[in-house]
Amino acid sequence: MSVKIYVDIGSNLYPKLLKEKALEINLINMHLRIEDQEYVCYDENLDFETFSKQFYKDLEEGKKVQTSLVNSGDYLEAFKKDV
């Protein structure tokens, strides 16, 4: 019997870390919105350090920032890939 581990991105197990440690843990992304722009948290194509600095700058400037839990449909799609 094999075991697959799935965690949402709130676990702070960043894709870069997982690759460096060769950990086979499946990350489920969540989305956030700054003003009218939606972002996928920890997208592999996103420079996390730069994005984080901008995120906190936007908060300080009073921009409207919304976060949410991971969509259950995103979990389902991830599970379907392995079943």
C-alpha positions in Angstrom: 0.0 0.0 0.0 1.3 3.4 -0.9 0.5 6.7 0.8 0.1 10.1 -0.9 0.3 13.3 1.1 -1.7 16.4 0.2 -1.5 19.7 2.0 -2.8 23.1 1.2 -0.3 25.9 0.6 -1.0 27.2 4.1 1.4 24.5 5.3 4.3 26.8 4.2 5.9 23.9 2.3 7.0 25.9 -0.6 7.6 24.2 -4.0 11.2 25.2 -3.9 11.7 23.5 -0.5 10.0 20.4 -1.6 12.2 20.1 -4.6 15.4 20.7 -2.6 14.4 18.0 -0.1 13.0 15.7 -2.7 9.8 15.4 -0.8 6.8 14.0 -2.7 4.1 16.1 -1.1 1.3 17.4 -3.3 0.5 21.1 -2.7 -2.9 22.5 -3.3 -2.8 26.2 -4.1 -5.2 28.8 -2.8 -6.1 32.1 -4.4 -5.9 35.6 -3.2 -7.2 38.9 -4.6 -5.6 42.3 -4.4 -8.1 44.9 -5.6 -9.4 43.4 -8.8 -6.4 41.1 -9.6 -6.5 37.4 -8.6 -3.3 35.5 -7.8 -2.5 31.9 -7.3 -0.4 31.6 -4.1 3.0 30.1 -4.6 2.7 29.5 -8.3 6.0 28.1 -9.6 6.2 30.9 -12.1 5.8 33.6 -9.3 8.9 35.1 -7.6 7.7 34.5 -4.0 10.0 36.9 -2.3 9.1 39.8 -4.6 5.4 39.0 -4.4 5.5 38.8 -0.6 7.1 42.2 -0.4 4.5 43.7 -2.7 1.7 42.0 -0.8 2.7 43.6 2.5 3.3 46.9 0.8 -0.3 46.7 -0.7 -1.6 46.0 2.8 0.2 49.0 4.3 -1.2 51.2 1.5 -4.7 50.1 2.4 -5.5 48.2 -0.8 -8.3 45.7 -0.6 -6.8 42.2 0.0 -8.9 39.1 0.2 -7.8 35.5 1.0 -9.8 32.3 1.2 -9.5 28.7 2.0 -8.5 26.2 -0.7 -11.4 25.5 -2.9 -12.7 21.9 -2.4 -12.9 21.5 -6.2 -9.1 22.1 -6.3 -8.6 19.2 -3.8 -10.9 17.0 -5.8 -9.0 17.7 -9.0 -5.6 16.9 -7.3 -7.0 13.6 -6.0 -8.4 12.6 -9.3 -4.9 12.8 -10.9 -3.7 10.1 -8.6 -6.7 7.8 -8.6 
